[in-house]
Amino acid sequence: MLTIADLQKGQNAIIKSFPLESVPLKLLEMGCLPGNEVELVQQAPFNDPLYLNINGSHLAIRKETAEKIEIQLK
């Protein structure tokens, strides 16, 4: 199972699924939903947080959360 935490800088994927209780509501409101495209823009030092582009919205999420969001590479 690949997750957002497995992406390399500049790599794109499609969000497949995640447990609803493990993803903050704010991420859902900003487009972190199954079927949406995600790109890893940058990683902070020590790989936490991860800076993402999800359907044109730039988000920073913790690696702990990223490990729970399953993806499919494009």
KEPARO-107344 format. One record per residue (C-alpha): residue number from 1; chain; x, y, z. Coordinates in pm, whole numbers. Example, Ala and Ser with C-alpha at 12.3 -4.5 7.8 and 13.67 -1.06 7.14 Angstrom:
2
> nr	kette	px	py	pz
> 1	A	1230	-450	780
> 2	A	1367	-106	714
END
This chain:
74
> nr	kette	px	py	pz
> 1	A	0	0	0
> 2	A	148	333	-108
> 3	A	74	645	94
> 4	A	138	1017	51
> 5	A	442	972	278
> 6	A	599	751	5
> 7	A	590	1022	-264
> 8	A	912	1174	-393
> 9	A	944	1548	-460
> 10	A	754	1639	-778
> 11	A	572	1305	-798
> 12	A	196	1296	-865
> 13	A	-66	1048	-749
> 14	A	-439	1006	-700
> 15	A	-582	975	-348
> 16	A	-751	635	-314
> 17	A	-876	606	43
> 18	A	-815	676	410
> 19	A	-987	619	744
> 20	A	-1207	925	804
> 21	A	-1119	944	1174
> 22	A	-746	976	1095
> 23	A	-769	1283	868
> 24	A	-854	1623	1017
> 25	A	-1175	1783	889
> 26	A	-979	2087	770
> 27	A	-790	1868	518
> 28	A	-1117	1730	384
> 29	A	-1252	2084	342
> 30	A	-939	2183	148
> 31	A	-977	1901	-107
> 32	A	-799	1603	44
> 33	A	-1061	1361	-88
> 34	A	-1051	1029	-277
> 35	A	-1013	1083	-651
> 36	A	-824	1411	-619
> 37	A	-470	1454	-749
> 38	A	-186	1515	-505
> 39	A	173	1628	-570
> 40	A	457	1642	-321
> 41	A	597	1994	-355
> 42	A	858	1990	-78
> 43	A	964	1813	240
> 44	A	1069	2004	548
> 45	A	1386	1903	734
> 46	A	1352	1556	886
> 47	A	1065	1495	636
> 48	A	797	1647	859
> 49	A	576	1822	757
> 50	A	515	1748	388
> 51	A	410	2032	159
> 52	A	147	1918	-93
> 53	A	-46	2053	-387
> 54	A	-395	1900	-387
> 55	A	-611	2022	-677
> 56	A	-440	2363	-672
> 57	A	-448	2407	-292
> 58	A	-114	2411	-112
> 59	A	-123	2223	219
> 60	A	124	2118	483
> 61	A	47	1792	660
> 62	A	228	1590	919
> 63	A	403	1274	806
> 64	A	197	1082	1062
> 65	A	-122	1185	878
> 66	A	32	1133	532
> 67	A	108	770	622
> 68	A	-265	701	656
> 69	A	-372	835	315
> 70	A	-351	565	48
> 71	A	-260	671	-306
> 72	A	-221	534	-657
> 73	A	69	664	-866
> 74	A	-15	826	-1201
END
